[in-house]
Amino acid sequence: MEVTRDSLLSGAKAAKGTAVIIDVFRAFTCTPLFFSFGVKKAILVPTPEEAFALRKENKDLILSGEIAGVPIEGFDLGNSPSQILKQDPSLFEGKTVVQRSSAGVQGAVTALEAADEVLLCSFVLAAPTARYIIDRQPRRVSIVAMGRQLKERSPEDEWCATYVSHLLGNGSYDHNKALREIIFHQTTQKFLAPDIQYFPPEDPIVCLQRDIFEFALRAKKEDGQVMVRRVDLP
């Protein structure tokens, strides 16, 4: 099994084989939370307009997402795992969520153009994602850290990529060093700014938990839509 590392939009475009698209802050921490609360599927869309068009056809859809971190007007939720945790779980049971984000969602949609399959990943999903890959033994795995707005590498995504690669048998991983670099970096520190409500300080607490779910998330095209489904592992 050949494992390669890459970053940002160019990395998503170059992904081959099984692509692992990483977005720790915050899209792909939100997605598994939705599924843990009983969502049956998620749809990834590049633009808010596509999300609104889908809801016009199905008013029961839950719209979640952001543009440059800012919640989208008319969406039900932003891109905040702590906001999801505050909701009544019955809100999500059996529903479909439509997600739009500036990094992870764009990366997953892009990677599907060339990769054989796409897995969504963050720290909370790292171990089950690695286990899924080890069980299937694809010839090639492309791990892509999506970074900040697809333009700058971010320590949380890069370290998560290192962790996944380590779990696949490649290199070492130092969690203390990872936390030190992540917590004191601006990508985390912005959540501590008291005047930016859409970056709640609780979000990094959720996003930096490791391996708290027992399923993987796979995205694939179905009837012209990018659909995400839960993959339960043996």
C-alpha positions in Angstrom: 0.0 0.0 0.0 1.5 3.3 -1.2 0.7 6.2 1.2 1.3 9.8 0.0 0.8 13.1 1.8 -0.3 16.4 0.2 -2.1 19.6 1.2 -4.6 22.2 0.1 -6.7 22.3 -3.2 -3.8 21.2 -5.3 -3.4 18.1 -3.2 -7.1 17.3 -3.5 -6.8 17.7 -7.3 -3.9 15.3 -7.4 -5.4 12.6 -5.1 -5.4 9.1 -6.4 -6.7 5.8 -5.2 -8.3 6.2 -1.7 -8.3 9.9 -0.8 -8.4 10.8 2.8 -9.6 14.5 3.0 -8.8 16.1 6.4 -10.6 19.1 7.9 -10.3 19.2 11.6 -11.5 22.8 12.2 -14.4 22.1 11.6 -16.3 20.5 8.8 -15.3 16.9 9.2 -15.7 17.1 12.9 -19.3 18.3 12.4 -20.1 15.5 9.9 -19.5 12.5 12.2 -21.4 14.4 15.0 -24.4 14.6 12.7 -24.2 10.8 12.0 -23.8 10.0 15.7 -27.1 11.9 16.3 -28.9 9.7 13.7 -28.5 11.6 10.4 -28.9 9.0 7.6 -26.8 10.8 5.0 -25.1 14.1 4.2 -24.8 15.9 0.9 -21.8 18.0 0.2 -22.2 21.1 -2.0 -19.7 23.7 -3.2 -22.0 26.7 -3.0 -24.9 27.9 -0.8 -27.0 28.3 -3.9 -26.9 24.5 -4.4 -27.9 23.9 -0.8 -30.9 26.3 -1.1 -31.9 24.6 -4.4 -32.0 21.2 -2.7 -34.1 22.5 0.2 -36.5 24.0 -2.3 -37.2 20.4 -3.4 -37.1 19.0 0.2 -38.0 21.3 3.1 -36.9 18.7 5.6 -33.2 19.1 4.8 -30.9 20.6 7.4 -28.4 23.1 6.0 -25.1 23.5 7.7 -22.0 25.5 6.7 -20.0 28.7 6.4 -18.2 31.0 4.0 -14.8 32.1 5.4 -15.9 30.8 8.8 -19.0 33.0 8.8 -22.4 31.2 9.1 -24.5 31.4 6.0 -27.7 33.4 6.3 -30.7 31.1 5.8 -28.8 28.0 6.9 -30.0 26.2 10.0 -26.5 25.8 11.5 -23.0 27.1 11.0 -19.9 25.0 10.9 -19.6 24.5 14.6 -19.5 21.1 16.4 -20.4 22.7 19.8 -23.4 24.3 18.2 -24.5 20.8 17.0 -24.0 19.4 20.5 -26.3 22.0 21.9 -29.2 20.8 19.7 -31.8 18.3 20.7 -30.7 15.0 19.1 -34.3 14.5 17.8 -33.6 17.3 15.4 -31.3 15.0 13.4 -32.8 11.6 13.7 -33.4 10.1 10.2 -32.7 13.5 8.5 -30.4 14.5 5.6 -27.8 17.3 6.2 -26.5 19.4 3.4 -23.0 20.8 4.1 -21.1 23.6 2.5 -17.6 24.6 3.9 -14.7 26.6 2.6 -12.0 23.8 2.9 -13.1 20.2 3.7 -16.2 20.1 1.5 -14.4 21.7 -1.4 -11.6 19.2 -1.1 -13.8 16.2 -1.0 -15.8 17.4 -4.0 -12.6 18.0 -5.9 -10.9 14.7 -5.0 -13.9 12.8 -6.3 -13.0 13.9 -9.8 -9.9 11.7 -9.8 -9.8 9.4 -6.8 -11.3 6.0 -6.6 -13.0 6.8 -3.3 -13.0 9.6 -0.8 -13.0 9.3 3.0 -13.8 12.3 5.2 -11.5 12.5 8.2 -10.5 14.5 11.3 -9.0 13.6 14.7 -12.4 12.2 15.9 -12.4 9.8 12.9 -8.7 9.0 12.5 -8.5 5.4 13.9 -11.7 4.1 12.3 -10.7 5.6 9.0 -7.3 4.0 9.2 -8.9 0.7 10.1 -11.2 0.9 7.1 -8.2 1.4 4.8 -6.2 -1.4 6.4 -9.1 -3.8 6.0 -9.5 -2.9 2.3 -5.8 -2.6 1.4 -6.1 -0.2 -1.5 -3.0 0.0 -3.7 -2.7 3.8 -3.2 -3.8 6.1 -0.4 -3.6 9.9 -0.8 -3.9 11.8 2.5 -4.7 15.5 2.0 -4.7 18.2 4.7 -7.0 20.9 3.5 -5.7 23.8 5.6 -7.2 27.2 6.1 -9.5 28.3 3.2 -7.5 26.0 0.9 -4.7 28.6 0.9 -2.6 28.0 3.9 -1.5 24.9 5.6 -2.8 24.6 9.2 -1.2 22.6 12.0 -4.3 20.8 13.1 -4.9 19.3 9.6 -1.2 18.6 9.0 -0.8 16.8 12.3 -4.0 14.8 11.8 -2.6 13.7 8.4 0.6 12.7 10.3 -1.5 10.7 12.8 -3.5 8.9 10.1 -0.3 8.1 8.2 1.2 6.8 11.5 -1.8 4.6 12.0 -1.3 3.1 8.6 2.3 2.2 9.6 4.2 5.2 8.3 6.4 7.2 10.7 5.9 8.3 14.2 3.4 10.6 15.9 3.9 12.8 19.0 0.5 13.9 20.4 2.1 16.3 22.9 4.1 18.1 20.2 1.0 18.1 18.0 -1.1 19.8 20.7 1.6 22.3 21.4 1.8 23.4 17.8 -2.0 23.4 17.3 -3.2 25.1 20.5 -0.9 28.1 20.3 -1.3 28.7 16.6 -3.7 31.4 15.2 -6.0 28.7 13.8 -6.9 27.8 17.4 -6.3 31.1 19.0 -9.1 32.8 16.9 -11.6 30.7 18.9 -10.6 32.5 22.0 -11.4 36.0 20.7 -14.4 37.1 22.7 -15.9 39.3 20.0 -16.2 36.5 17.3 -19.3 34.5 18.2 -19.1 32.2 15.2 -15.8 30.8 16.5 -16.9 29.5 19.9 -14.1 28.5 22.3 -15.8 25.1 22.8 -15.1 24.0 19.2 -11.4 23.2 19.6 -12.2 21.0 22.6 -14.4 18.9 20.4 -12.2 19.0 17.3 -9.1 17.8 19.1 -10.6 14.7 20.6 -9.1 11.6 19.1 -10.9 8.5 17.9 -14.3 9.0 19.6 -16.4 7.4 16.9 -16.4 3.8 15.6 -17.3 4.4 12.0 -15.8 5.8 8.9 -17.4 8.3 6.4 -17.3 7.7 2.7 -18.3 10.2 0.0 -19.3 9.2 -3.5 -21.3 10.5 -6.3 -24.9 9.4 -6.5 -27.3 10.8 -9.1 -25.1 13.8 -9.6 -24.8 14.6 -5.9 -21.9 14.1 -3.5 -23.4 11.8 -0.9 -21.8 10.9 2.4 -22.7 7.7 4.2 -21.6 6.1 7.4 -19.5 2.9 7.1 -19.8 0.8 10.2 -16.7 -1.4 10.8 -16.6 -5.0 12.0 
